[in-house]
Amino acid sequence: MKKIIIGNWKMNPTSLKEAESLFKDIAKLSKNYKGDVAICPPFPFINNLRKLSKKVLVGAQNVHLEVEGAYTGEVSSKMLRSVGATFCVVGHSERRAMGETNEMISKKMNLLLKDKITPILCVGESERTLDHSYLSFVRVQLVEAISNIPKSQLKNLVVAYEPVWAIGKNALREATPEECMEMVLYIRKTIADLSDSKIAHCVRIVYGGSVHPENASSFIHAGGADGFLVGRDSLNAKKFIKIIESCNQ
Ligand code: PGA
């Protein structure tokens, strides 16, 4: 399966000038990579960045669940489409922490797919307990987010497994490739239960815990990931390229 490496820039960098410079560096260094590369910058940068490269695709980090109307401060999927967004992250743990529910995520995914934007659906537990309840937790997230999506559209999905305890500067610890593999298999099985195994094998399941040049290769080769959703290290072109290259080896 063609790998995909997505950079989630979150609320960085602080100016369009810096965003363009970083994006150009990433585009230059990744031009020979055969898989897909995408950057999800803050909304104001999308339109400028997507004109800078044919290789590196551009996505958004969030979308509103209504089509249009009196929703101050929100952005719709049609708007994202009109400025050239190819992907959109939905259900990132940082947005779930702000109150985003599985029901809201499901509505957002439906709108995005109608507008031909590929959702990057984030799922993942906040803690690992010995009773393996994290598996059923992730299953519920998947079932509630994708049950209303027509089966024919499921194969276009990207699912990011984000163990919340292994994300960010305050991560408890790194996840192991084995923990990643278990969840990749479980997510694929759940999608197969909700559709069929042929569709489930088309869905790209990427790893979205903290990824660095040092651990990336193990999540691909021993962890079974189809790529990455990278936070901090996507803000450093050299580190991001090393992560991309680890998918080639
Ligand atoms: P991080 O973020 O790489 O900065 O830990 C990952 C994420 O939020 O997906």
Residues whose N, C-alpha, C, O or C-beta is under 5 A from the ligand:
A	BS01	PGA	A166 I167 G168 G208 G209 S210 V211 L229 V230 G231 R232 D233
